[in-house]
Amino acid sequence: MRKITIFLLTVVFIISCSKTGEILTRKVNDNEIGKEVICPVTKNKFNVTLKTKAIDYKGQTYYFCCPGCDSEFIKNPEEFFEQEIKNLQTGQQEYSATDKEIVYWTCSMHPQVRSDKPGKCPICAMALIPIYKGEEDKIVVDEKIRKTLGIKSQPVEKMHLTKTIRLPARVAYDHELYLAQQEYLSSLKNWQKISDIGEEQENRIKETLNAAKFRLSLLGYTDEDIEKLHEVTEPDKNLIYPGKNVWMHADIYEYDLHLVKPGQEVVATTSAYPGEKFRGIVRFIETILNPQTRSAKARIVFENPGKKLKLEMYADLGIVVNLGKHLSIPETALIDTGTRKIVYLDLGNGRYKMQQVKTGLEAEGYIQVLEGLRIGNLVVVDGNFILDSQSTLTGGQALLYGAAEEIKEKPKRVEDKREGDE
């Protein structure tokens, strides 16, 4: 108790004498490497390495198990500092592994093995490892086994996600759109010439104009696009014969429709001109889905330098979509069982725990996480399928809690008594 009081007085003295300034992250010193510590953000226990970051704050040194934890600490350091003081005042301390109650002993490769004392695995002869109270739902893997299996982890963080939508397309002879433009421009010209004509004829011209406008809207025109047609005198001839520009058709599937919008840039490549890229803009997306392909036709106009692109020529399109900044994990971290999606959390010191998550957008190598994880969590990105297969070997509750049966010593064989023996 005296030591705690002296420590508290020292802390108070440091607080009163220190000046408010910027909180800085530092590299660890040589004498700190190898020290077993607990990250104040994730509460994970780990050993300090050369890459570990540290912060000296109000007489305490805090170590962080993964990138992002230090930033989280800097946002509100008092929260973590006050918890340290509270623990000292109440006499609460983090228990070390040796202070915890051992529930049973098991094999890191055969979790169905259980014993009430240390020893060797009856299956593979490896030394049994202890399972402590409160850690029954975790998988424990020996360090050598971790290296052999190549188990690797990565922190959860917020990232700018992008997705490239790839589509096949062709240079189109778009007679339908050409005629729709021509019909609208012709009706518009007749409407503008109206002066002293009968009401019946005026209504007929107006109906024709509205019908032409409606037809354009079905092909993907907006009111703003139709308004721009008022600035031209004839339809776009590039729709029926490639010139300075060409038009391509591509089918946007239903699940990508919310990502592709008019005005987005598109890059096209062709087998006719390997290595050469053609750039275009999405102009129109039809408002009706094709019921057979579950897709909507997009009309995209491309620059055609040297008139290289010809009618009916095939192309591969790439549309890069910016999805924004989201909490994300590498796609290799996720195991999709069909009924649920799970990851394996790395708790440090060879301990792993299954965690169910809810995901959102899929991007280039990453997946958005909506529920189940937070910044700083370590998730297994390599070897997670091996962990999953090991945890499910015994079936039933083994998926979370290991096998319910204990391996017992095999009874000695009793030979059959010979007939007539007493």
Secondary structure, DSSP 8 states (H G I E B T S, - for coil): -HHHHHHHHHHHHHHHH--------EE--GGGTT-EEE-TTT--EEE--TT-EEEEETTEEEEESSTTHHHHHHHSHHHHHHHHHHHHHHT-----GGGS-EEEEE-SS-TT--BSS--B-TTT--B-EEEETT-TTSEE--HHHHHHHT-EEEE-EEEEEEEEEEEEEEE---HHHHHHHHHHHHHHHHHHT-SS--HHHHHHHHHHHHHHHHHHHHTT--HHHHHHHTT-SS--GGGTS-SSEEEEEEEEEGGGTTT--TT-EEEEE-SSSTT-EEEEEEEEE-SS-BTTTTEEEEEEEEE-GGG---TT-EEEEEEEEEEEEEEEEEGGG-EE-SS-EEEEEEEETTEEEEEEEEEEEE-SSEEEEEES--TT-EEEEESHHHHHHHHTTT-TTHHHH--SS-------------TT--
